Amino acid sequence: MSSSVSAVGLGLTPQGTVICHDPQHPLYSAFAQSECAALIALGGHPADANADPASLYWKSIADVLIRTLCQIPDGTDARPNIPTHGLSR
């Protein structure tokens, strides 16, 4: 995977699933594996300055998801409260 997230053509299906439209992009295989795997990969890399607005939006969500997951104490079954404020639009 490249060291940054470029314009990946991310979209949302009517069923609420985040998908990648560009089969040439390294994140495409992560999205084929699972939406969760792809969002973790997306949040784990810096955004490219040329990324499209949809990709930047989903990157901001992935960043919040990763930060929230990292704050869950070890050995707990608690579900994280993923905040929705502060996301770029």
N, C-alpha and C positions, 0 to 999 in steps of 0.2 A: 504494500500500500504506500502511496506517496506520503510525504511528510505534511501535506496540507490538504484541505478540503476545497476543491474547486467547484465550478458550476456543474452540479450533478443532475440537474433537472428533476428535483424531488417533487412529488405530488402526493395527494391524498385521495384514496379511493372512496366511493360512496359508502363503503362499509367501515371507513375510518382507519384504514391501513396506510402507513407511509410507504411509498414505493419510489424506486429510482428508475427513471426512464432511459438512461444512457447505458447500454450494455458494454460500452468501451471503458467506463469508469471503474476504478478499483473497488468502489463501494457497491457496485452492482452485485458482486458475488456475496457481499455481506448481507444485502437486502434479500437475496435469494435464499440465504441460510435462515434468517429470521429478522423481523422488524427490530427486535430488541438488540440483536447482535449488531445490526447496522447503526442504530442510534448510539450505542456505546462506542462503536468505531468512529462515528461522526463527532461525538463529543470529545473523543480522545486525541483529536488532531486540530491544529490551528486552521482557521478559515482563510481561504485565499481571498485577496482583495478583489478579485474578479468574479467571485461567487455570485450567483443570481439571488434575488431577494428571497425566494422560497427556500433555497439551501441555507441562507443565513438565518431564516426564521427557525427551521428545524434544528440547526446547529445550536441556537440559543436554548431550545427545549432540551436537546441532548446534554448540553452543559449543565443545566439545572438538574436533570436526572442524575448525572454522574456525581455532582456535588452532594445531592441528597442521599444517594446510595452510600457514598463514602462516610456519611455521618451516622449510619446505623451501627450501634454497638455490636460487637461480636457476640454470638450466642443468643441473639434475640430473634423472635419471630414477628416482631412488630413490622407493620407495613408503613413505608414512609409516606409522609404527607408531602406530595410534590406541589410546591407553590406555583401559582400561575401568574403572580405579579412579577414585574421586572423582565418579562420576556419581550424581546424586540418584535416589532410588528412591521 
